[in-house]
């Protein structure tokens, strides 16, 4: 899951070196991913009216459901 979100984020931004993802597991069925990008690229990851971020969350939810888990994606400003 982490690699998937990283792949998408790196292809959306202008500076892919500024992309980093931190993965934590608050409990055994939940995966929490925190996406950090450079300040100039935050808008590109979020998208107009948050549609890009919502699409990423939808895809991540589908991948997590296959593994029987719940996924949360946080995007830091």
Backbone as a printed PyTorch tensor [residue, N CA C, xyz], in Angstrom:
tensor([[[  0.8210,  -1.1910,   0.0000],
         [  0.0000,   0.0000,   0.0000],
         [  0.8650,   1.2550,   0.0000]],

        [[  1.8880,   1.2330,   0.8090],
         [  2.7740,   2.3940,   0.9030],
         [  3.4150,   2.6940,  -0.4470]],

        [[  3.8830,   1.6540,  -1.1300],
         [  4.5400,   1.8320,  -2.4220],
         [  3.5590,   2.3570,  -3.4670]],

        [[  2.3110,   1.9180,  -3.3860],
         [  1.2930,   2.3480,  -4.3270],
         [  1.0240,   3.8460,  -4.2110]],

        [[  0.8270,   4.3260,  -2.9870],
         [  0.5650,   5.7430,  -2.7660],
         [  1.7810,   6.5750,  -3.1520]],

        [[  2.9660,   6.0640,  -2.8390],
         [  4.1980,   6.7700,  -3.1930],
         [  4.3330,   6.8840,  -4.7120]],

        [[  4.0200,   5.8290,  -5.4340],
         [  4.0820,   5.8240,  -6.8950],
         [  3.1520,   6.8930,  -7.4830]],

        [[  1.9210,   6.9330,  -6.9990],
         [  0.9540,   7.9130,  -7.4990],
         [  1.4120,   9.3310,  -7.1790]],

        [[  1.8200,   9.5700,  -5.9420],
         [  2.2150,  10.9140,  -5.5180],
         [  3.4240,  11.4130,  -6.3010]],

        [[  4.3980,  10.5510,  -6.5350],
         [  5.6000,  10.9750,  -7.2650],
         [  5.2930,  11.3520,  -8.7060]],

        [[  4.2560,  10.7550,  -9.2800],
         [  3.8980,  11.0820, -10.6480],
         [  2.9920,  12.3120, -10.7470]],

        [[  2.4520,  12.7630,  -9.6380],
         [  1.6000,  13.9430,  -9.6340],
         [  2.3790,  15.2410,  -9.4140]],

        [[  3.4760,  15.1760,  -8.6890],
         [  4.1820,  16.3830,  -8.2610],
         [  5.3160,  16.7550,  -9.2140]],

        [[  5.7930,  18.0100,  -9.0730],
         [  6.9290,  18.4800,  -9.8730],
         [  8.2600,  18.0140,  -9.3150]],

        [[  8.3480,  17.9060,  -7.9910],
         [  9.6010,  17.4600,  -7.3720],
         [  9.3730,  16.1460,  -6.6220]],

        [[  9.5610,  15.0060,  -7.3050],
         [  9.3080,  13.7060,  -6.6750],
         [ 10.2410,  13.3840,  -5.5090]],

        [[ 11.3740,  14.0910,  -5.4220],
         [ 12.2900,  13.8440,  -4.3040],
         [ 11.7090,  14.3330,  -2.9760]],

        [[ 10.7390,  15.2350,  -3.0400],
         [ 10.1320,  15.7820,  -1.8300],
         [  9.0060,  14.9350,  -1.2760]],

        [[  8.7340,  13.7930,  -1.8910],
         [  7.6390,  12.9200,  -1.4470],
         [  8.1560,  11.9180,  -0.4240]],

        [[  7.4840,  11.8480,   0.7200],
         [  7.8110,  10.8270,   1.7150],
         [  6.5220,  10.3360,   2.3570]],

        [[  6.5200,   9.0680,   2.7040],
         [  5.3390,   8.4530,   3.2970],
         [  5.7410,   7.7170,   4.5590]],

        [[  4.9550,   7.9360,   5.5950],
         [  5.1820,   7.2570,   6.8690],
         [  3.9930,   6.3360,   7.1270]],

        [[  4.2730,   5.0910,   7.4370],
         [  3.2220,   4.1000,   7.6520],
         [  3.1810,   3.6910,   9.1180]],

        [[  2.0090,   3.7890,   9.7140],
         [  1.8240,   3.3550,  11.0900],
         [  0.6050,   2.4380,  11.1590]],

        [[  0.5810,   1.6140,  12.1910],
         [ -0.5560,   0.7160,  12.4000],
         [ -1.1020,   0.9300,  13.8040]],

        [[ -2.1420,   1.7780,  13.9410],
         [ -2.7260,   2.0190,  15.2630],
         [ -3.2800,   0.7400,  15.9020]],

        [[ -3.8140,  -0.1570,  15.0660],
         [ -4.2130,  -1.4790,  15.5520],
         [ -3.9800,  -2.4780,  14.4230]],

        [[ -4.2740,  -3.7310,  14.6550],
         [ -3.9000,  -4.7730,  13.6940],
         [ -4.6900,  -4.7210,  12.3930]],

        [[ -5.8500,  -4.0640,  12.3840],
         [ -6.6770,  -4.0080,  11.1810],
         [ -6.6470,  -2.6590,  10.4830]],

        [[ -5.8810,  -1.7230,  10.9810],
         [ -5.8560,  -0.3740,  10.4160],
         [ -4.4370,   0.0140,  10.0290]],

        [[ -4.3120,   0.5630,   8.8340],
         [ -3.0340,   1.0920,   8.3620],
         [ -3.2270,   2.5840,   8.1260]],

        [[ -2.3530,   3.3920,   8.7040],
         [ -2.4310,   4.8380,   8.5570],
         [ -1.2050,   5.3100,   7.7850]],

        [[ -1.4370,   5.9410,   6.6390],
         [ -0.3540,   6.4630,   5.8090],
         [ -0.3730,   7.9810,   5.8710]],

        [[  0.7750,   8.5660,   6.1570],
         [  0.9110,  10.0170,   6.1980],
         [  1.7990,  10.4390,   5.0420]],

        [[  1.2450,  11.2180,   4.1320],
         [  1.9440,  11.6570,   2.9240],
         [  2.4610,  13.0740,   3.1250]],

        [[  3.7590,  13.2420,   2.9130],
         [  4.3760,  14.5650,   2.9980],
         [  4.9500,  14.9080,   1.6300]],

        [[  4.6180,  16.1000,   1.1260],
         [  5.1750,  16.5890,  -0.1330],
         [  5.6760,  18.0040,   0.1020]],

        [[  6.4660,  18.5110,  -0.8500],
         [  6.9660,  19.8730,  -0.6980],
         [  5.8060,  20.8610,  -0.7660]],

        [[  6.0150,  22.0210,  -0.1990],
         [  4.9420,  23.0200,  -0.0780],
         [  4.3470,  23.4170,  -1.4320]],

        [[  5.1650,  23.4400,  -2.4690],
         [  4.6830,  23.8350,  -3.7920],
         [  3.7830,  22.7760,  -4.4180]],

        [[  3.8930,  21.5450,  -3.9750],
         [  3.1720,  20.4430,  -4.6100],
         [  1.9280,  19.9830,  -3.8520]],

        [[  1.6160,  20.6010,  -2.7360],
         [  0.4710,  20.1660,  -1.9440],
         [ -0.8220,  20.2720,  -2.7530]],

        [[ -0.9730,  21.3550,  -3.4900],
         [ -2.1810,  21.5520,  -4.2910],
         [ -2.3500,  20.5110,  -5.3720]],

        [[ -1.2640,  20.0500,  -5.9240],
         [ -1.3320,  19.0370,  -6.9800],
         [ -1.7780,  17.6910,  -6.4270]],

        [[ -1.3720,  17.3760,  -5.2150],
         [ -1.7630,  16.1060,  -4.6030],
         [ -3.2190,  16.1660,  -4.1430]],

        [[ -3.6510,  17.3160,  -3.6570],
         [ -5.0320,  17.4500,  -3.1920],
         [ -5.9910,  17.5740,  -4.3760]],

        [[ -5.6270,  18.3560,  -5.3790],
         [ -6.4670,  18.5110,  -6.5600],
         [ -7.5910,  19.5040,  -6.3520]],

        [[ -8.3070,  19.7800,  -7.4300],
         [ -9.4250,  20.7180,  -7.3500],
         [-10.5400,  20.1180,  -6.5150]],

        [[-10.9600,  20.8870,  -5.5210],
         [-12.0030,  20.4900,  -4.5840],
         [-11.6990,  19.1580,  -3.9060]],

        [[-10.4160,  18.7850,  -3.8260],
         [-10.0050,  17.5730,  -3.1300],
         [-10.2800,  16.2870,  -3.8890]],

        [[-10.5510,  16.3970,  -5.1860],
         [-10.9240,  15.2030,  -5.9560],
         [ -9.7560,  14.2450,  -6.1580]],

        [[ -8.5520,  14.7400,  -6.3390],
         [ -7.3960,  13.8560,  -6.5070],
         [ -7.1200,  13.1000,  -5.2130]],

        [[ -7.1590,  13.8040,  -4.1000],
         [ -6.9380,  13.1580,  -2.8040],
         [ -8.0250,  12.1260,  -2.5240]],

        [[ -9.2610,  12.4420,  -2.8690],
         [-10.3540,  11.5050,  -2.6430],
         [-10.1970,  10.2670,  -3.5180]],

        [[ -9.7320,  10.4450,  -4.7470],
         [ -9.5030,   9.2980,  -5.6350],
         [ -8.3990,   8.4020,  -5.0780]],

        [[ -7.3330,   9.0050,  -4.5540],
         [ -6.2620,   8.2210,  -3.9530],
         [ -6.7800,   7.4340,  -2.7510]],

        [[ -7.6200,   8.0590,  -1.9580],
         [ -8.1770,   7.3840,  -0.7790],
         [ -9.0900,   6.2230,  -1.1970]],

        [[ -9.8490,   6.4240,  -2.2740],
         [-10.7340,   5.3650,  -2.7540],
         [ -9.9370,   4.1540,  -3.2210]],

        [[ -8.8860,   4.3930,  -3.9890],
         [ -8.0360,   3.2980,  -4.4500],
         [ -7.3540,   2.5930,  -3.2840]],

        [[ -6.8890,   3.3680,  -2.3300],
         [ -6.2300,   2.8010,  -1.1560],
         [ -7.2050,   1.9510,  -0.3350]],

        [[ -8.4350,   2.4050,  -0.2260],
         [ -9.4580,   1.6450,   0.4940],
         [ -9.7070,   0.3040,  -0.1800]],

        [[ -9.7360,   0.3000,  -1.5100],
         [ -9.9610,  -0.9440,  -2.2470],
         [ -8.8090,  -1.9270,  -2.0400]],

        [[ -7.5910,  -1.4330,  -2.0700],
         [ -6.4290,  -2.2950,  -1.8590],
         [ -6.4250,  -2.8580,  -0.4380]],

        [[ -6.7390,  -2.0080,   0.5280],
         [ -6.7550,  -2.4450,   1.9230],
         [ -7.8670,  -3.4760,   2.1600]],

        [[ -9.0040,  -3.2930,   1.5050],
         [-10.1230,  -4.2220,   1.6910],
         [ -9.7590,  -5.6200,   1.2020]],

        [[ -8.9440,  -5.6970,   0.1580],
         [ -8.5020,  -7.0040,  -0.3350],
         [ -7.7100,  -7.7560,   0.7300]],

        [[ -6.9870,  -7.0070,   1.5570],
         [ -6.1890,  -7.6010,   2.6220],
         [ -6.9610,  -7.7030,   3.9370]],

        [[ -8.2150,  -7.2810,   3.9230],
         [ -9.0340,  -7.3350,   5.1280],
         [ -8.6790,  -6.2680,   6.1380]],

        [[ -8.1790,  -5.1370,   5.6620],
         [ -7.7720,  -4.0570,   6.5560],
         [ -8.4990,  -2.7710,   6.2010]],

        [[ -8.2740,  -1.7590,   7.0100],
         [ -8.8210,  -0.4300,   6.8010],
         [ -7.6460,   0.5170,   6.6280]],

        [[ -7.7300,   1.4080,   5.6370],
         [ -6.6100,   2.3130,   5.3590],
         [ -7.0630,   3.7640,   5.5260]],

        [[ -6.1580,   4.5690,   6.0800],
         [ -6.3930,   5.9880,   6.2640],
         [ -5.2240,   6.7310,   5.6170]],

        [[ -5.5440,   7.7120,   4.7710],
         [ -4.5090,   8.5200,   4.1290],
         [ -4.5970,   9.9420,   4.6230]],

        [[ -3.5040,  10.4240,   5.2100],
         [ -3.4200,  11.8100,   5.6830],
         [ -2.4060,  12.5310,   4.8150]],

        [[ -2.7480,  13.7340,   4.3940],
         [ -1.8430,  14.5590,   3.5950],
         [ -1.4740,  15.7700,   4.4320]],

        [[ -0.1910,  15.9190,   4.7360],
         [  0.2720,  17.0250,   5.5560],
         [  0.5600,  18.2440,   4.6910]],

        [[  0.2260,  19.4070,   5.2290],
         [  0.4950,  20.6750,   4.5260],
         [  1.9420,  21.0640,   4.7050]]])
